[in-house]
Structures are given as structure tokens and as C-alpha cells.
Amino acid sequence: MKISLCLHTERTNVETSYETAYQHFVELCKQGDSSGFYTIWTGEHHAMDFAISPNPLLTIAALSSQIHSARLGTATIVTPFWHPIRLAGEIAFTNQITNGRLEVGLSKGAFQYEYDRLTGGVQMHKLVRCYVNTLQQCEICGVAIILIKVNTGRFLVHPSHLRLLTMHVCPFG
């Protein structure tokens, strides 16, 4: 059995500064690493004062030099908020920064509140098809990296709502 830890930068009251909340998050991640947790996961949330995590890949990149044993994972990336090419490139680069310790979780998101702010009010259920299409057209390869083959950088997904040219995503291993 592999036991993991899921954390966010959490600001539970207005008296807590964002800096203090982030430092608390980092300390909890370090404790999880030294305690032997297999993966430390962090998610994506927008315009919320409680869970401050607009880009889990950026958070993981920042943590990677301080977490020495645990794998680092996105729980989750909200795919309807990302362009597939941008996402593939950021996943590839973050995997490189973490020395191959990246785990990737994708989702459709959880809160209409975030859709209201990032999509101009599009109803969440209307973008679920976009999420499902992306997942159905992806090949999973390597360490849970979706959208790209880490060893070749070849772009694998061609969602029906985008016209994408044949390309390579850089960096690739």
C-alpha cells in the first residue's frame, strides 16, 4: 500500500498572511516527505481565499528542491481551464524540474464559482464534454503524464474543439 498526502496553501482566517499560509504549507509538505508519504498532492483552485493554489504545477516546481523523497502530484489540474498545448509543455517542464517525480491528476473541476470567474459564467456541466473528449483522446505514458510522451515529447491529443498542427512539446526527456 502507498499512502499519500494532499495539501493546499490554506488561509483559514483573515489575520493569517498569505506568506504565513504558504510557509505553513511548505512545512507540512516537508513533514510529509520526512515521514515517508509516497506522494504529496496539491490542487488547483481560483479566486478562493481558503485554498490558494491557482497553478499546482508552479507549486510543485517550487516545492521540488525542498522535497527529497516523495513524488509530487497535481490533485488536480482542471483541464477545461487550460489549453492542451500549454498544459502539455508545463507538465513536461515540471516533470523535468522534479527529476521525473511528477504525478498528474486531471479533473473537470468542482466549483461553479471558479467557472463563473474563468469562463465568463459558462455552466460547468457544459464543459464536461470537453474534459471527457480530452481524456478519451489521450494516451497515458510514463509516470502518469497525460497529453505527451515524456521520452519523445510528441503531442498526442487532438481535442475536437481545437485545430492543432503536428508538433513536439519541449522539453522532452
Secondary structure, DSSP 8 states (H G I E B T S, - for coil): ----EE--EE--STTS-HHHHHHHHHHHHHHHHHTT-SEEEE--B-S-SSEEBS-HHHHHHHHTTT--SSEEEEEEEEGGGS-HHHHHHHHHHHHHHTTT-EEEEEE--S-HHHHHHHSSS--HHHHHHHHHHHHHT--EETTTEESB-TTT-BB----TT----S-B-SS--
